[in-house]
Amino acid sequence: MRFIPSSCLKSGMIIAKNLYGNNNELMLSKGQVLTDMEINRIRLLEFQGIYITDNISADIEVNNIISSRLGNSTVKAVKDIFMNLENKELPFNNEKTRTLKSMVDDIVGEITVNPNAIINMLDLKAFNDYTYYHSVNVAVLSIVIGISLGLNKNELYKLGLGALLHDIGKVFIPKEILEKKSKLDDEEFKQIQQHSLKGSNYLKEKWDIPIESTIAILNHHEKYDGSGYPLKLKSEKISLFGRIVAVADVFDALTSNRPYRVTFSPLDAMEYIMGGSGTQFDPKIVSAFAKSIVPYPVGTCVELSNNLKGIVDHIGFCMRPKVRIIGNTNNGKEIYYDLYNDKNLLNVTIKGIAIM
């Protein structure tokens, strides 16, 4: 299978993985043939793209870091809690909050089964319901970083819960500010800056939640150099979980479709995170992050600096994968560029996503 951006989808392509729409409803099934109507639906919901299978990619398998069932169920659970809270319908510690906590346990369990898993950031990306997909992505990213740092399962649970609920305070911010497409004025920005404090305080008062999780929520907009908010904490005074969620939050936001800016490629977003090491972010967290995130995951079509195109076939090192060259053979045999291990390819780099 291979990943195709939504703008490049064509009628007749075959779906390689189930695709879920709003409210966790199955939208397209594996093996289904795309029609123009379905392509329009995918674009309307603003998915970045989908996985298809064809002759050049049929033997390539793309494994999710968590199952689609769990990921989409968690998105729905987060949405239910946020919506009920907005409508002031959420009683203390009700069944939905217990379900969400159980899902965090399940996410930690699925990820820790394969502690060397490298996250594929092409999954769980849609513009509609952005807040809820973003919450799950940040939780998954944070847990993967936590594993790289050697956190135990109990710590990963507390980290994941805080990461999943890091934006819950936004339900207390006026919608016209949250949805404003133009630049916020000073007063509006001050209100936005209150969401981490409001969310942390709400959870401490109304939920049975570990203090480490609420502190992660409070701290996730603090910056390593002390220029963040709401407390302007600096370096190690920011909680470890807060420093982790800060990196995960910014990376997922940069790589998601937003109405007010161009989406960053995963590679550009990684460069942004690494460029903020020591100022915006903790260098130790950035290092763990860089070891765990793949800018061009398996199944991505890429163009190389020598103008050849191929599909990422295997990850040997996150920035230098093994690429199956398309359109060229060596006496009928497929050509592979192992960008990490082949010393003859040191001058070959990936230019970006290829359209094939």
LINQUI-V644469 format. One line per field, one symbol per residue. ss: DSSP state (A for helix, B for strand, O for the rest). psi: psi as a letter, one per 30 degrees, with the letter a starting at -180 (. if undefined). burial: # if it has 9 or more other C-alpha atoms within 8 Angstrom, else .. Layout:
ss = ???
psi = ???
burial = ???
This chain:
ss = OBBBBAAAOOOOOBBOOOBBOAAAOBBBOOOOBOOAAAAAAAAAOOOOBBBBBOOOOOOOOOOOOOOAAAAAAAAAAAAAAAAAAAOOOOOOOOAAAAAAAAAAAAAAAAAAAOOOOOBBOOOOOOOOOAAAAAAAAAAAAAAAAAAAOOOOAAAAAAAAAAAAOOOAAAAAOOAAAAOOOOOOOAAAAAAAOOAAAAAAAAAAAAOOOOAAAAAAAAAOOOOOOOOOOOOOOOAAAOOAAAAAAAAAAAAAAAOOOBOOBOOOOAAAAAAAAAAOBOOOBOAAAAAAAAAABBOOOOOBBBBBOOOOBBBBBBOOOOOOOBBBBBBBBBOOBBBBBBOOOOAAAOOOOBBBBOOO
psi = llkkkefgkkkflkkfkkkkalggkjeklkfkkkleeeeeeeeefhkfalklkaefgfgkkjkkelleeeeeeeeeeeeeeeeeeeghgjlkhaeeeeeeeeeeeeeeeeefeifgkkkjgflhjkekheeeeeeeeeeeeeeeeeeffgkleeeeeeeeeeeegfgffffgkkefeegkflkkleeeeeeeffeeeeeeeeeeefljkkeeeeeeeeffglkfgggalffhlkbffkleeeeeeeeeeeeeeeglkkfglkkkleeeeeeeeefgkfdelkeeeeeeefffkjeilkfkklklfggllakkfkjekefilkkjkkfkljhfkkkkjjfefjffgfgklkeakkj.
burial = ######..###.#########..#.#.###..###...#..##.##########..#..#...###...#############.###...#..#..######.######.##......####..####....#################..#....################.#...##.....#...##.##############..#....###################.####..##.############.####.....##.##.##..##.#######..##.###.##############..######.##.#.#######..#....##.####.#..##.##....#..
